[in-house]
Amino acid sequence: MKQHQKNKGFTLVEVIVVAVIVAILAAVAIPLYTGYVNDSRVSLANSTAGSVASFLAAERNTGGTPTGYTSGGGTIAAGATVGSGTKAVTIPAKVTVVTTGTMAAGGTVKASHSDGPASTDAAYVSYSY
């Protein structure tokens, strides 16, 4: 008498169904992930701009001009430090801060992330000091 061997493994249809499901999940997950990453980059830039604006406002109230700040406005590069000692603000990597105005009259601070949306994107907030 002949004994039947059981086949082990998956059929081609089963493999194709699983591949289609994985492709659908990837098509949904990748754009969501990209959106979350961009949101976190914008958040980092905005919080940095807020920190710099708060620091400049405090310095303005005391009549000081911090190191790393260009009167009349300018760009503060990633990795640079504004101020010194315990009151200093260090700009994170890939974040660029742009200031306008003067310490005497006040101005605005806006930051952008080099890997995030364009610096003109409305997601970036402008802070006054």
C-alpha positions as CSV (number, residue, x, y, z in Angstrom):
1,M,0.0,0.0,0.0
2,K,1.2,3.5,-0.9
3,Q,1.3,6.1,1.8
4,H,0.5,9.7,1.0
5,Q,3.1,12.3,1.9
6,K,1.8,15.5,3.3
7,N,2.9,18.6,1.4
8,K,4.7,21.2,3.5
9,G,4.9,24.8,2.6
10,F,2.7,27.5,1.1
11,T,0.9,27.6,-2.2
12,L,1.8,30.3,-4.7
13,V,-1.6,32.0,-4.1
14,E,-1.0,32.2,-0.4
15,V,2.4,33.8,-1.0
16,I,0.9,36.4,-3.4
17,V,-1.9,37.3,-1.0
18,V,0.6,37.9,1.8
19,A,2.8,40.0,-0.6
20,V,-0.2,42.1,-1.6
21,I,-1.1,42.7,2.1
22,V,2.4,43.8,2.9
23,A,2.5,46.1,-0.1
24,I,-0.8,47.8,1.0
25,L,0.5,48.2,4.6
26,A,3.7,49.8,3.3
27,A,1.8,52.1,1.0
28,V,-0.1,53.5,4.0
29,A,2.7,53.5,6.5
30,I,5.5,55.2,4.6
31,P,3.6,58.5,3.9
32,L,2.4,58.6,7.6
33,Y,6.0,58.0,8.8
34,T,7.3,60.8,6.5
35,G,4.7,63.1,7.8
36,Y,5.6,62.4,11.5
37,V,9.3,63.0,10.7
38,N,8.6,66.3,9.0
39,D,6.4,67.4,11.9
40,S,9.1,66.6,14.4
41,R,11.6,68.6,12.3
42,V,9.3,71.6,12.2
43,S,8.7,71.3,16.0
44,L,12.4,71.3,16.7
45,A,12.9,74.4,14.5
46,N,10.0,76.2,16.1
47,S,11.1,75.4,19.7
48,T,14.6,76.6,18.8
49,A,13.2,79.9,17.4
50,G,11.1,80.3,20.6
51,S,14.1,79.7,22.8
52,V,16.3,82.2,20.9
53,A,13.4,84.8,21.0
54,S,13.0,84.3,24.7
55,F,16.7,84.6,25.3
56,L,17.0,87.8,23.1
57,A,13.9,89.3,24.9
58,A,15.6,88.7,28.3
59,E,18.9,90.2,27.0
60,R,17.0,93.2,25.6
61,N,15.3,93.8,28.9
62,T,18.7,93.9,30.6
63,G,20.3,96.1,27.9
64,G,22.8,93.5,26.8
65,T,23.9,92.3,23.4
66,P,24.6,88.6,23.5
67,T,27.6,87.0,21.7
68,G,26.6,85.2,18.5
69,Y,23.9,87.8,17.7
70,T,24.2,90.1,14.7
71,S,22.5,93.5,15.3
72,G,20.2,94.4,12.4
73,G,19.4,90.7,11.8
74,G,21.2,87.8,10.3
75,T,21.5,84.1,10.2
76,I,22.6,81.9,13.1
77,A,24.0,78.7,11.8
78,A,23.4,75.2,13.1
79,G,25.7,74.3,16.0
80,A,26.3,78.0,16.9
81,T,25.8,79.3,20.4
82,V,24.0,82.6,21.1
83,G,25.0,84.1,24.5
84,S,27.4,82.6,26.9
85,G,27.5,80.6,30.2
86,T,24.4,79.3,31.7
87,K,22.2,81.6,29.7
88,A,23.4,80.4,26.3
89,V,21.2,78.9,23.6
90,T,22.9,76.4,21.3
91,I,21.3,75.9,17.8
92,P,20.7,72.2,17.1
93,A,22.3,70.5,14.0
94,K,20.4,71.1,10.7
95,V,18.5,74.0,12.2
96,T,19.1,77.6,10.9
97,V,17.8,80.6,12.8
98,V,17.2,83.9,11.0
99,T,16.8,87.1,13.1
100,T,15.5,90.5,12.0
101,G,15.5,93.8,13.9
102,T,17.9,95.2,16.5
103,M,18.3,94.7,20.3
104,A,17.1,98.3,20.9
105,A,13.9,98.1,18.8
106,G,13.2,94.3,18.9
107,G,12.6,92.1,16.0
108,T,11.6,88.6,15.0
109,V,13.2,85.1,15.0
110,K,12.3,82.3,12.6
111,A,14.0,79.0,12.2
112,S,13.9,76.2,9.7
113,H,15.2,72.6,9.4
114,S,17.4,71.7,6.5
115,D,15.7,68.3,6.1
116,G,12.2,69.6,6.8
117,P,9.9,71.6,4.6
118,A,11.1,74.7,2.8
119,S,12.0,77.6,5.1
120,T,9.1,79.6,3.6
121,D,6.6,76.9,4.7
122,A,3.8,78.3,6.9
123,A,4.4,75.5,9.5
124,Y,7.4,77.5,10.8
125,V,6.5,80.1,13.4
126,S,7.9,83.6,13.7
127,Y,8.6,84.8,17.2
128,S,9.0,88.4,18.4
129,Y,11.5,89.7,20.9
